[in-house]
Amino acid sequence: MEYIFILILFELCINTEVVKCTVCSVNGHEFAELNETSFSHLEGLKGLKVEQQTPGLVIRNNTFRRLSNLILLRLTTNLSLTQCSLDGSVLSGDVLKPLVSLEMLVLQDNNIHRIQPASFFLNMRRFHVLDLSHNKVKSICEDLLSFQGKHFTLLTLASVTLQDMNEYWLGWDKCGNPFKNMSVMVLDLSGNGFKVPMAKRFFDAFTGPEIQGLILSRSYNIGSSFAPNNFPDPDKFTFKGLEVSGVKIFDLSQSHIFTLSNSINIIENNAFLVPIQLVCLLYFKTHAPPLIDSKTFQNLEKLEVLDLSYNYIRVLGDQSFQGLPNLLNLNLTGNALESVHEFATLANLKKLYLGENRISSLSILPNISKNLTTLDLEFNRLKDLSDLYTILREFPQIEKIFLRSNMFSMRHNQRQIVVSDKLQLLNLELSTMQLIWSEGKCLNVFNNLHQLEQLSLASNGLQSLPKDIFKDLTSLIFLDLSFNSLKHLPNGIFPKSLQILKLEYNSIYSVDPNLFIALSLMKNQFRCDCSLRDFQTWLNQTSVTLFHSIEDVTCASPEDQYMVPVVRSSIKCEDEEDEKR
């Protein structure tokens, strides 16, 4: 899991006189020993990285005595440093005792077998991030006594194996609750080889720790995958212990669950028999097509975000997703859906992602939600441009529509008129608009879209722009016409509101230099002759913001001006030649 903080390490500061240095890295340097003198004159140090050191490095007890202002200490990938005491004693010993200001401690890839923090951690009032991933911890019990009373924003115990804590372990009854009297914003237990019996025993020990987000991804031993004789799938009792923890985000991605969730084939009716307070449920990268119907998500009334992307879902049962009255965001990207008329009404749904499916028509679009603001249908098989009007009609609150890479070739109902006072963004990239417009069809496609601010028509093979095609786009600010075959831009074609125009990779030989605030002109075919003189003058004087260097706007012809920047091109006009004579 990525950290919730970003480190920027500037330079090696060890044994220098730099007093104001705040971040220091000693990575890859072959130090035999770190001791109290190693960080002299660095009392203001805020961040320290000591990673991948040569075996034999010794870290003395008083090494960090002067670093009371240190906020971040990262001691990563020091597995072989047995003399460095980076086993369990790095937590239980006195090495870290002087770091009273410590907030974040990273001990990845070390040789820690037991997590038993010393009592001085009680004095680290700001300490809130601990990463112990990729160690070989045998078990986690109530040894975390000195962490009690703390609120962790991130506690990472990913891939620590927990090799003793299997279903046959005799220590379960004595182990107790490892997170007693703590609260954790995100608890990462991914990649720990949990099996269903172990998961049940482990989470049954949870008697009240408040956990907002739980990551149990890469639990490959949870679930039978395709073989029913493999490890069992979780049932309604497996995670019952989480009921009192208030978990809002539960990540079970990249597991082998055949029934219930990831690698889904079946989500049984009443799978969520115990009402839980999940706000976000994540499923990713499955290997079998699941069946979803009206009873699949019962008892998840508070669910707000549901991600079922890339699950090979082919068919939705009637009234799918019924029982999710508070669902705000539904992601079905990357499945094999051919239609969407099976949806139940989701009154509060705001965002619906249906990209990368096989949907060919929206003619029977259900009343999914009148409050929908974002609809993504990119990379589907839509052919009729009338589907755009269907969307605008069925979703009066729609603000963003993504229709990239649908091969539109017709429009059955040429007389549809839909007024939208909400639509702000429309993406029609890779939608073969040249084919439609060249036949004189759909020239009113943008009529009555007075609130539209962003429009993308990139990669549509456009050779010209139909007259008045943008006349109703009175609020348009951003227009992307890149990767087309435009040669000329007619005067007055753009609305006065336009501020940003992208024209990269066209065949433009001249431009009307008016009313642009931001402009991109790279990779065009400018002919640097007299017809370009006004544009050259404008380019030298304009206050327009270019997305690239002005020197990148180059001539394509005549031959003696090839690749010469337009601003420095020797443009000659006949009237000037006559005056010289």
N, C-alpha and C positions, 0 to 999 in steps of 0.2 A: 504494500500500500504506500502511496506517495505521502510524504510528510505534509503536515499542515503549516509548515514553515519552510522558508527558502533561505539557504545560507549563501552568502557571497564572501568568499575568502580572498583577501587581497594579496598578501605577501608573507613570506616567512619572517617571523618577528622574534624568534628565540635568540636569547643572549645578545640583544641589541639595546641601544639607549633610547629607542623610540617609546616615549612615555604615553602618547595618545593612541597607540595601536589598540584597536578594539576586537579584531578577529585575527586568529593566528592558526596556521596549519603547519604541522611538522610531518606531513605524509611522506613516506618513501625515503626519509633521511635515516641514515644508519647511526642512531645514537645508542651508546652503550647503557646510558643511565639518564633518567630524569629525576631531578631532586629539587630542593628548595631554591637553589641558585639559578636553575634553568629559566625561571620566569621572573628574575629580578627586574625592577623598573617597569613591570607590566601590571601594576596594581589595578589599572583601569580596564584590563582585558575582559571582554564580554563573551567571546566565543573561542573555543579551542578544539582543534581536530588532531587526533593522534591515531593514524590508521596504518595498517599493513607494515608494522615495524619489523626489523630484523630480529629473529629469535635470540633471546638472551637479554633483551632490554629490561632494565630494572626501574620500577617506579617506586621511589621512596615514600614513606608515610607523609613527610612534610612537603611533598612536591607542590601541592596546591595551597600551601599555607598563606601565601600573599594574594591569592586570587579570590578574595571574598566577594568581588563584584561579578564573577563569572556567571553568565546566564545559561550558556550552552556548553556542554562537554560531550564530545563525540569520540568514543574509543572503539572504532569499528574494525572488524576483520583482524583481530589479534589472536586468533585461535591457538597459535603455537607459542604464545608468550607466557609460558608457565611461570617464569621468574617475574613477570609483570603483575602477577597476582590477579589476572583477569579471569579468575574463576569466581565462585560465589563470594569470596572474601572481598571482592571489589565493592560489594554492597554491604557486607556484614562487618568489614574492617573499618579502619580510620582514614583510609586514603582520601575519601571524599568529604570528610568531616568539615574542613575549613570553608567549603563552598556554600555558605549560608544563603547566597542570592540565587543559587541554581534553580533554573526553571525547566530545562530540558536535558535529559541524559540519554545518550544513544550508545548502546552496548551490543550492537549487532555482531554476529559471527564470532563469538568468543567461546570460552570453555566453561560457561556457567551451568552448573548442574542443579543448584538449589537457589531459590530466591528467598533470602532472609535478610531484609534491610535492617541496618543498625538503627539504634534509637535516635541518632542525630537527625535522621530524615524528618522527625517530628518538628525540628526547628527550621526546616526549609519551607517557609510559609508559601513561597511562590511556586514551588515545584509542581508541575502539572503535565509533563510529557515524559514518558518512559518507553524506550524501545529496546526490548530484549530478544528480538526475532533472531532466528537461526542460531540459537544456542541448543544445548541438549539437556533441557530441564526434565527431571524425572517425574516431578509432580508439583502441583500448586495447591497448597493448603492454607491454613490460617497462620502460616509463617509470616505473612505480610502484615504483621501487627503494627509496625511503625508506619504503614501507609494508611492506617485507619484514620478517618476524619478528613482525608484529602479528597479533592475533586480533580480527577484527571480529565483533561480535554482529549488526550490520546494515550491509551495504554496498549502497546503492541506486543503480543506474545505469539506472533506468527511463526510457524515452523519450529517450535521448540520441542516437538515430538511427544512430550508427556508420556514417556515410554512405560512408566509404572501404572498409569491410570487406565488400565483395560478393565473389561467387565469382571475379570477374575481377581482383581486386586483386593487384598485383605485389609487395605488401609482406608477404604471408603468411609467407614463409620467414624474413624478417628480424624479424618481429614478436615471436616467442617467446611465452612463457607470461606473460600479464599478471598472474596471481595467484601467481607463483612465491614459494615460502617463506612463504605466508600461510595462515591458516585463517579460514574465514568461517562463522558460524552460519547466516545467511540472506543469500543473494546474489540481488538483484532485478534481472533483466535484461528485465523485461516491456516490451512496446510498442516494441521496437527494430527491427521490420521484418525479423526473421530469416527467411531462406529456408532450405530444407533444405541446399543446398550450403554456404551461409555457416555454418549451425549446425554442420555436420560439421567444417569447417575450424577454426572457433572452438574447439569442444570437443576436437578432436584435439590442440590445443595445451596442454590441461590435463595436465600431467605431475606430478600429485601434490598440488595444493592440496586441503586437507580442507574440504569444503563439506557442511553438514548439510541445508540447505534451498535449493533452486534454484527461482526463480520465472521462468517463461518465458511467462506468460500474455499475452494480447492480441498474440500473434504471428500476425497475420492472414495473413501470407505463407507460413506453414507449413501446407501441406495444400491439396488440390485442391477441397475443399468438394464440390459436386455435379458439377463439370465435370472430367473426367479430363485435359483438356488444359491445365488451370490449373497452378499451382505444384505440384510433386510432394509426396506425403505422405512423412513420415519412414519409414525402414526400420530394420532391425536394426543398421545401422552408423552411423546418424546421431548417436546419443548414446553410442557405444562409448567415447569419450574420458573419459566420466564414471565409467567402471568403477572406477578407482583413487581416486576422490575421496570415496567413502563417502557419496554422496548418499542421504539417508533420506526427504526430502520433495521431490517434484518436481511443480510446478504448471504444467500445460499448458492451463489453462482458457481459454476464449474464443479458441481457435484455429480454423482451418478444416480440421482433419484429418478426412479421410473414412475413412481406413483406419488403425486403430491406437488413436486416443484421442478427443480432443475433436471435436465435431461428428461423432460416430462413426456410421458405417454398418456397417463391418466391422472387427472386430479379428481379424486373420488368425491362424490356428494358428501357434504358435511365433513370434508377433510379438516376444516378449521372449526371443529365442534366447540372448542373452548373459545369464547369471545376474547380476542386479544386486541391490544391497542395499537397495532401496526399502523403507521402513517405511510410508510414506504416499503414496498415488497419488490425485491429485485430477482429476476430470473434471467440467466444468460446462457448462450451457446449450448443448446441441447442437441440431442442426437436422435430423437424420435418425435413424430408429430403428435402433439397432445390434442385431446378433445376438450373443448370448453363449452359449457352450456349454462343454463339459468341457475343451477345449484352449485356451481363450482366454488364460488367465493362467498358463500354464506358465512355469517358471523364476522365479517370484516367491514362493518358499517363505517368505521372511521378511516378506512384506507383512502389515501389521497393520491398516491403515485403507484402505478403498476407498470412494470417493465417486463414485457414478454417478447422482447426483440430476439431475432435469430433463434427461434424455437421450432422452426419447420412446421408451423401451424398451417394446415391446409383448409380446414373446415371449422366454422363456428356454429355451434348448436343454436337453436332458436332461443331468443332472449338472452344471449350471451352477456355476461357481466352484470346480470341482475343481482341486486343486493349490495350494490356499491354506491349508495346515494351521495357520498361525499367525494367520489373520485374526481380529481382535477386534471390528472395527467395520465394518459394511456399510450404506451409505446408498443406498437406491433410491427415495427420495422423489420425487414429481412425475413419475412415468413413466406408462405406460398398461398396467401388468400386470393381468391378470385372474385369475391363479392363482399359487400359489407351490410347487406340488408337484414342480417340476423341480429344486429345489436339490440339490446334493451335500451330503454331511455335512461340516459345518464344526465340528469338535470343540471348538475354542477360542473360537468366536464368542460375544461378550458382548452386543453391541448390534446390533439389526436395525431399520432405519427403512424402513417401507413405506407411509408416509403419502401421501395424494394420488395414489392409483392407482385401479384399478377392480375390486378384489378383492371378490367377493360371497360367498365361502364359504371356511371353513377346515376343512371336513369331511375333506379329505385332506391334512392338514398333515404334511409329511415330517419325518423325524428330522434336522432341521437341526443342532441343538446342544442337548445336555442341560445346557449351562452358560450358556444365554442368560439375561441378567438384565434387559434392557430391550427391549420390543417396541412399536413405534409403528405403528398401523394407522389413524391419524386420516384423516378425509375419504376413506373408501372406501365400498363399497356393501354392507357386511355387513347382514344382515336377521335372522339367527337368534342370539338371545342365548346359545344353547348354545355358540357359538364361544368365549365367555369360558372355559367349562369345558374346551374343547379346548386352549386356550392353557395353562391351569393344569396340565392333565394331561401335555401334551407337553413342557413346560418347567418342571421341578420347582424350578429355581433362580430363576425369574422374580421380579423385585422391582418393576418398573414396567411398567404396561400403559396405553397411550394409545389409547382407542377413540372419541375425540371425533368427532361428526358422522358417525355411522353410523346409518341409520334402522332401528333394531331394531323389529320388529313381531311377532315370534313366538319361540317356543322349542319345538323339536320334542321334545327329551328332557327332560321335567320331573323325572325321577328321578335325574339325575346328581348325584353327591355327590363333590366333590373337596376335599380338605383341603390348604390351602396355609399353610406356616409361614414363607414367605419374602416374600410379596407385601406391599409397603409403600405403593405408590401406584397408584390406579386412577382414570383420567379417563374419565367417561361423559357429558361435556357434549354437548348437542345430540343426544341419542340417543333421543328420544321415549319416555322411561320412563313418562310419564303414560299413554300409550296402552296399554302392557302392564299396568301395575299396576291401571289402572281396570277391567280385565277379570279381575282376581284372579289373574293369571299372574305367575310368577317372583318370588313374594314371599319366596323363600328364596335369592335371588341372592347375598346377602352372607353366607350361612351358612358357617361354618368359616374365615372370613378373619380369624382372631384377631390376626394381626400387622399388619393394614392400619392405616396411620397417616394417610394422606391420601386423601380421596375427594371428587371433584367431580361434582355433579349439576346444575350450572348450566344454565339454558336448556333445561329438559326439559318445560316447560309444567305443572309439578307444581301441583296444586290442594290436595292434602293428602298426608300421609305415612302409608303403611300401618303399622298397629300392629306393633311389634316388628321393623321393617325393619332396624334397626341393632343388634339385640340381641347378635349375635355379634362385633361390632366393638369388642372390649374394649381395643384399643390405639389407637383412633382419636383423633387429636389435631386434625386440620384437616378441616373439612367446608364445602364451598361449595354453598350452595343459592340463590345469587343468580339474578336474572332468571327467576324462576318466578312462579306466581300463588298462592302460599301465603297463607292468611288467618289461620291459627291453628296454633300449635305445641303439640301435646299434652304434658301433663306426663309426664316420664319417658321421652320418645321418644329422647333422646340418651344415649349411653354416658357414664359418669362420667369417663372419660379425656379427653373432649373439651375442648380449650382454645381453639380458634379456630373461630368460626362466622361465615360470610358470608351475609348476608340482604338485600343491596341489591336494590332493584327487585323487591319482592314487594308483596302487598296486606295485610300483617299489620296487624291492629288491636289486638292485645294480645300480650304476651310474658311468659313465666314467667321472672322474673329470678333464675335460680339457676345457679351453678357455671360461669360463663363467665370465662375469663381474658382473652380478646381477642374483640372483637365488632365487626361492621360492620352498621349499622342504617339507612343512608341510603335515601332514596327509598321509604319505606313509607307506608302509609295509616293512621297512628295516629288513632284516635278519642279525643280528649282528654275523656273523661267519667269518671265515678267508677270504672269498671272498670280504668282506667289509673293509679289513684292509687298503688298499690303499686309499679308500675313507675317512676313519676315519683320516688317516694321513693328507690328503689334507684338510679336514674340519678344522683341528686344525691349519693349516698353511696358508690357503688361504687368499688372499686379496679380494676375491669376496665379493660383497655387498649382504647380505641376506635381504629379505623383513621382516624378523622376527628374534627373538632371536635364536642363535645357539643351545640353550638348547631345542628348540621346535622340533628339528630333532631327533626323538626317535626311538628306536628299537620296532619291533612288535614280534620278536622271536629271539632266543629260549625263552622258558618260563621264565627262571631266569633273562632274560634281558628285559622283557616286560616293555615298557614306560621309559626305561633308556635312557638318551641322548646319541646319537651315539658317541659324543666326549669323553664320560666318560665310555663307554661300555668296559667290560673286554673281548676283542676279543682274542680267543686262536686259534693258528694254530698248526697242527700236527708236523711240523718241530721244533717248539719251545719246544714242549713236549718231543721230542726225544733228543734234546740237554740237557734238564734238567736231563734226565735219564743218 
